[in-house]
Every structure is written in structure tokens, then in C-alpha cells.
Amino acid sequence: HNQLVPAIQHFRKCKTLVHPNLLKVYATLDTDYPNGDGPPDLGGRPPHQPLGSDVLTTGDLLIVTERAIPLEDYLDSLPASSENANKVSWGLHNLINALGFLHNTAKLAHGAICPSSVYVTPSGDFKLFNYSLLTSIGISDGGGGPTPLFRHLEGAITPNEYRSPERLENRWDAVSTSAVHTMDSFSLGILIEHLYGHPGSGTGGKIPLKLQKAVQRLVTPNIRMRPRVLPLLKCPVFDAPYIHAMDFLDTMSVKPAEEKIRFIQSLPELLGRGVLGRDVAVYKVMPVLVGAVTTIAGTDGAMQQDVNRREVLATIPPLFSIAENHLRADPDEFKAALTPIVEVLFKVNDRGVRGALLQRSALYSAHMDKAALNISVFEPMCSGFTDSSGALRELTLKSAISLVPNLTPTNLEKLVRYLIRLQSDPEPSIRTNTAIFVGKVAPNLSENSRQKLILPAFERAMKDDFKPCRLAALRAVQSCKEYYSPMDVSTKVMPAVVSHLLDVDSEVRKEAFGVMESFMVILRVESTKMAEEEQRRAAMAGPANDMAGGVPNGVGSAGATAASTAEAPSSGSYLSSLGSWAASKVVESATGTSSAPSASASAGHVSELPSRTSYSAPAPARAAPPAPKPTPVQQQRTPAKAAPAFASLSLSDAKIGGGGGGGGGGWSDDDDDDLGLGGGGGEDDEDFFASFGAKPSSSTGLKIGGVKSASKLGGKGKLVMPAKAKAAPKPAVKKLASDHVDDGWDDF
């Protein structure tokens, strides 16, 4: 019961005492009395009833407080450093304020001042707790002393060294007639000796000289000579920048606005010089600044006042400085501390505040939640793209690049539309930065968005009159070359770049040449690949052609096959060719021109060609081989009695007529002479054309060379040709056998 009764006393009092230097209690729960109706008042216990006999012992007492550790653990965790003296002094400052509140405002004595009653928060603030002996002096029992509960339990709870002499001697009459602070003043003096005597205090185990006299007065045995504790705050030991800064942070909410602004503006220096450490910056400075900004931003019309606006602007630099220097290593802590304030600040409709936020976008975009960035940051940020201030538009553009990796596809499409609009901005620096931005954002865009944005954007920027804009576009084009297909490079990119090879600015020309050389490497590689692919297709098609034509690839197989397999045409083929010759002669007569001598006619012999009906044109890539020399077989004269088979030849096959190499269809006067037609004489020509009305004669009646022919077209429709006197005989035309396929004409 000696433990449970003080616990109930403390449980009741901790919910009613609230002060910055008392440990903050968020919630309490007595499982025996969950509705809050606790046990009877311990002070009204009848004298004959044992102490605590009416208290249930089956439940638990739960107290939820702010985060804190016991004083002894805190002192043990301090590294050996002289800077710790300020931390201990600040803790003593907190305890004096807490006791001052209890003595002067609550009119209560703590009664249990000792290390176990002190807790330390992460920010380094000392908080007083343990209200199990809290009592008034000379009121409750009417006998002029502490309560019976205090008298009964104080010896078991408070260590003897912290109990004043009158408590050790049980002289309650002296206590009841003294001031409320006398017992706690003595205990505080002993606690001061303990604090500065700890190895972690940084004072070498000694009380500071400025505080020694005050401690001597606090621990005096004479109860009436002990001073009140609150005036101890005037001691010079508390005159230090660290203590002043910590004290101002505790009371900043009630300070005048101008004083707050000056102090906030000095925070970066205090943080930079190490006056305020990490724990203070993260757990004390940042919550205070966040609270101040949230209060102003959450009040309608507060930003219309210049003093409030200046306070918010002064708060942003130290706020982000703390986050960058002390929270970056812990993403979860960073997110929890900075996300709320960033969301609040982006709601403030002020260009100065927005500019200060945009300058630090790289910091919070790397640690904030993706959903918060898209909703609470990007959406309000977009208003800066269309702001009337050019400086804010440019700053918005520069800061948006850090958000791109976290943006949703919908917001990326929205950003692309703003970029297209900014390319027509009147500010040349904004147009230049837009080109740079497009090059940086390209990897994060979808394929469809890239195709719509990057090439048109670069082409537009390369036409800009502003030299840095053209340079930026050329460099961005090269940085994004991996996103162009070779066809786009040759048909879209290089035509846009080539005009800058002769740009008026030498730097632009140099950059353009570099871009062209870089892309030429890509095109050469692609061209090589195309050539290799063509060769591969040709190699695959070759065997198929060989199987179909029966001859090696590249040879005029179609012509050779036709020459070896075609049957001899009828005599009508000869007459058809002769008609073609006649038509050409009519044209020559009408125009008064004559054909140059044909090379084939002057050769003195005619070689048999493949049939026209089966001839196929050779591949244009292969040149036809020269005509082979006549073989002995071809040079043999045809016997007089055997007529040649003219049905297998035509005039065009012998390169006579339209198939010749010279003008006039290949005909000349020498050809007329060789055939005995007479060089284009008028009478012979007329007779010749007149003969087309007669019946044709047998093909065996026409002979060439040594065969004697008639001089005119005779009667009965027979075609006769006059023989030329003293004409040199021509070699006989011999039809080649079908197996002579390598006579040189296969590739014709």
C-alpha cells in the first residue's frame, strides 16, 4: 500500500497541473475506474482506518506523457564536453521555473525534489514530475503542517540527502509555520550539487563559481534563511546565448512581432555556429517555427498584414536549413516534420513565400510522399507557370524539374502543355530554360509524349533569335539522341541542325558541327546494317533462283533457257520484221535523214540470236559480255542447194532494223547493198511497198549471200530481191544447237 497510495495521489494531480516546465500529460486511465470516478479522497480517510485499505489493487494506472527520459539516463548519455554546462544550466533554469509556478501560483510544495522526479525531453528541456507528495502547508489538517499523507510517506519516497533537517527530525511545527518554498529550496540546493558534480555536466565536477554562494544559502539548516527559488534566475550563470535562445523559444508566442522576426532571422547564425545543437534544432526550434507559420497561414487575412508576411518569410530559411542539415539522414523523420508545413506554405498566396519554397523544391521533393507532391505541391505550383511575374515563371520552371520523377502520368501531360506554352514566352531566358527542361524531362515522358514534345520543341528553339536558346536546343538535341530513330535523324533532326552550320554566331556553328558529326556516326552504323541486311536477303534469294532457272545466280538464265528451248517461228515473223524495216525507211525518206552505218552490218557475218519471244532483260547491275568471235562452224558457207531456215531468224534478231545500235533503227546504205535492196532508191522502195498487196512467196525462195535472187518484186505475189553485182558472199547463218548455252549471249 505504501506504493499504491502515492501512485494514486500522483495519478490524480498530474491531470490538473499544466505548465511548460512540468511534464506534459496527454491522457490517463485507471482500469478499475474507466469512467473517471476514482477511489475516495485519501485525505478524508478516518483516523482508525489503515492507509490504503479502501483502494482496489486489481487494476492498472496508465499515464501517457510527452516523450522524455529520466534525468540520470540523460546525464549518462552526455559526451565529455564543456558545452554540456550550458545544457545543465538550462535544465536548472527549467526546474526553477517549475518550482516557482508551484510555490507562487499553485501554493503547493512539491516535497519530492530529487533526480527521480526530473525527466528530460529530446530537446533538452528538464521537466518536473512525480506529484505523489504534493501538499499544501498548514491548511488541510488545521494543525499548521503538511498533510498526514505527506508525513506518512515522505520518508519512503524522498531520499534522505534531499530531505531538509526539519523533515529528518519530524519538526512539522517548524514546517507548518514557514513559507511554502522552504522544503523544496533545500532539496533544490542538493540537486544542483548533483547536477554539476556529474561527469557529463562538463564542469569538472564543480559547481560554477557564480552559483556557489546561492547554493550555500539554499542548503542552510536555518529554515527561515532559505531564499525563494525564483529570484535565482538572475544568477549570471544563466547569462549565455544558449540559455537566452532556449528561453526565447519557450516564450516566443507572447513576444512582440518585431522581436520574433529579429530572433528568427538570427537562428541560421545560431545553428551555423553550433550554439544550438541538432536535438534543439529538430525537437524545439522546428516545432516552434511550424506552430508560428501554421497560426498565421490558418488565419484569414493574416498574410495581408506586412508584419505577419515578414515573419513567415523569415521562418522559411531556418526551417529548411534544419531539415537539410539534421533530418535528411532519416527520411521518415523528415517526412513527418516537413510535410505538414510544406502543404501549409503552398496554400499561402504570396509571391515571396512561393519563391522561397520553389528555391528549395529539390530538398522536399526527394523526401516527401509521392501523393503529397502531386496533390499538395504540384497542383498549386502550376499557377506559377502563368503568373504575370517573369521571375516567378522562370523559378517555377526551374524547380519543377525536381518533381518530374514523382509526377503521375496525368500531371506529366499537364506539365508538357505548360512547356509548349512557355516556348512562346516573351522572356528569352524562360525560352532557353524551357529547351533545357525538355532535354532533362525526356527520360520520364511516355513514348507518345516524347514524340509530340521533344523534336518540335527543339526545332522551335533552334529557330529562336536568342543565341543561348539556340545553343541550349542543339545541346539538348544531342543529349536526347537515344530517343530518335535513324529515320528521324536523317529526315527531321539533321535538316533542322544543318542550317546552323553557317549560323551568325561561331559558338552555335561549332555546336552544330559537333551535333552533325555525332549523328553521322549513327547514320553510318545504320547504313552498314542496311547493307548487311541487303546482302543477307540476296544470299537467301540466290539458291531459290538457281533452283528455278537451272543456272548459276547472276547469269541470264531466262535468256539462255529461251534460246535453247524456243521453237523456230514461222515465216510470218520474218515478214513482220521486214515491215518494221520498211516503216523506218519511210520515216527516213520523209525527214531526209539516213542512218549511220551499223557496226553489225559491216561485220560481214550474222550470228544467230535467241528468239525474241523468249528473251528476258538481264539485271542492270551486270554488264553484257562482249560478243564472241564467230566459230568455224559459223564461218562455213551454206551449200547452194540447201536453203537456210529463215523461219528461226528475224531482222531485229540480226540487229537489222529497230534493234541496231545506230540512228535510223540500225539500217544504212551498206545494209541495202548487202541485201541487194539498193541503198534507198526511190523506184525500188516504191515497188517494195507495192508488193505488200501480193501474196507472199515461200520462204525458201529468198536467199542471202551467194544465192541468186530476182531483181524486182515479180508477179503472182512472189517477193524477189535483186542480186547485187560483184557482191561479196556472206557466211551462212547456222542455227545453234540448244546445248550451246555458253556462247556469250546468255548475259545479253
Phi, psi and omega in degrees: 000334179292344175262325184286319182296313176298328179295319178293322177299314179294320181300322181286318187284329185294337180279343185256347182255122181227123178199149180302333182259007171257144182300127185285133179250125181269322183198155176223156179207126172254112185293338175284332181228071184295339180278354178098352178274093187286186180291170180300159180296124182293334181288340181264019180294135176297149183299327184278349182274133178297144182296124178084005182288340181262013184254128177291148182239015184269338186261189180235153174250116183249130179229124179257120183237175173293165183291128182197160177233158178297154183301317182298320178295322179294314180297323179291333182277347182288132175286160179289105181204145179290341179292343180290340179300321178294324179294319178292320178297321177295322176297319176297323177301318178296318181293323178297318178295321180295315178293324177299320177296314181296318184284316189269326184261308182276344180059042182232148173259137182288312174078352183225041179289113179195168182304328182289347179265003184243135177235156184235129179278167178301335179279355180095009178277135175272130181238133180274138181215193178065084182259026184292335179249014182301129185208155170268166183247124172069029183235306193292322183264355179071000181258004176082036177209187177294169181293156177302326178298318178297313183297326184281327189251346189295330179290333180273339185260316184270129175301148184300323183293341180261001177268133181291163182303319181295331177286320178296328182267000181058039177269074184289339177293323178292325180290317184292336181261004180257177180288161185292340187269352193297316180294317183289329179298316179298313181298323180295320178300319178294322180293324178298316177299323179291318182298307183284344177276352179287142180300333181277359183285341179079014180247007180073022178081012182240148174287137177307143184302323183291344184252352186296318181295321179294322179294321178299321178290327181291324185262016179296141179294336182285112185296330183279348181262358180283129183281163172291156188273331187296320178297348180295344180294343179279000181296138181300344180295339180267005179267081182216147181304321181299314183290323178297316181295317180294322179293321179294321179298324179291330185246014187296329183297337181254005180278154174299154185299318182295322177295321178297318181296317179297319180293317180298321178293338178272350182298318178303323178292316179297322178289321181292323180279355179082011178297318176253122183280185183298314182299319179293317182297316186281317189260354179233308183293310183298312177301324179294316180293319179297319178297320180295315181293319181297323179295316181289313183293332181276358180259125181296129177079000182293325181287349176287339178274132186296324183293322177290321178298317180293327178293318179294317179296324179288337183281329188297313182301309179294330180297312180283335176295319177296316181297320182289320186273334188236345184246351184298328182290340181239095184301322181295317179293322178298313181299317182292326184276323191258333184303313181300319184287326177295317178298321179292316184292327179289345175277347181283123182271074180216131183294323179295316178294318180296319178297319178296325177288318182295327179295341182244024183295327181297332182286305186280336179291336180279347186235341182284162178293145183298319180296319179295323179295318182289324185266310189270344183246304186293317182302307177290335180294329184299336178297338179289338179292335182247013181292151180288343179274121179296324180296320180288324177298316181293320179293322176297318179297315182294322184282337183291338183297329181286341180271343189304314182299340183257359184280148176284161178305323179296316179290330176294318177297322177295320178295322179299319179296322177293324179294319178298322180291321182290342178291345176255017182294144179293340180276119181296328179294327178290319177297320179295313180293332176294318177299318177296319181298317181299318178297325181281329185273347185305317181298338184267352182275157173287165182299320180295316180293323178297316182296326181280335190256305199292310183295311176300324180294317180291320178297319179293320181290328179290344177267002183290146179285343183277120185303311179301331179291318178295318178298316180298321180295317179297317180292323178292324177301315181290325180290339181255019186296336180291346182262002178257141171281157178304325178293321176296323179298315185282330186257340184238311187286306184295321174301327178285330183276327190297331180293342180269001175295337177241037178296155181292340181257133183293325181294321177294319178299314180300317180294321180296317177298320178298320178295317180298316179297321179295318180285331177297326176299317179297317182291323177297317178298317180294321178297319177298319178297320179296318179297318178297324178292320177297316178297321179296317178295321179295320179295325178286328181280335183302305180302325179295319179294321180297319180293326181282319186265340179081007180229163181299156180296143178091350180262148180290071186296324181296316180295319181294318180296318180296321182294327184272341186244342184292139175278155182292134179286168179284175180294343178296332177296322178295315181295325178296319178292323178295324176296322177297321177296319181297320180297322179292326178292325177298318180295321180294321180294322182290325183268349179076022180245157177230156183278149174289154180300138181275141179295326181288328180289325182279356182288339176086000177207164181232130176257147182286135180253161173298154180300140179296329184291338182247010182279135174237140183294139179285168177296136183293342183286340183254128178281142180291136179290156180298152181295135180289156177291150180299138178278162177304328180296319181291333183278350179293141179281141178287131177302150185294328185278340183260119179277138179291153180277084180292345181297340180270359181235161171221167181296322180291330179292328178272014182060039175245125182103220186295339184271002182287170183270342182263186178288168180068027177074016176093358181269153175210176179295328178295325177296319178299320181293319181298323181271358180075025181266352175081061161039028177088024176295149186292315186292317180296322179295317181297317179297323180296315179291330178291334182289348181290345175276346182271169179283141179288148178269174180292146182294343180281349180277358182249126181232151179238144178089238184282002180274127181282131183239164176290157183272342184222170171283108187280185180286182182054028173073013181271140180267119177235147182240133181291140177274137181275136180290140177059031178278137180291134180293145180260149179293153182290145177270115184250129177288130181286148176287158183292342181272357177274074184265351181251040182270009177097347182267355182295331182266012183297000000 
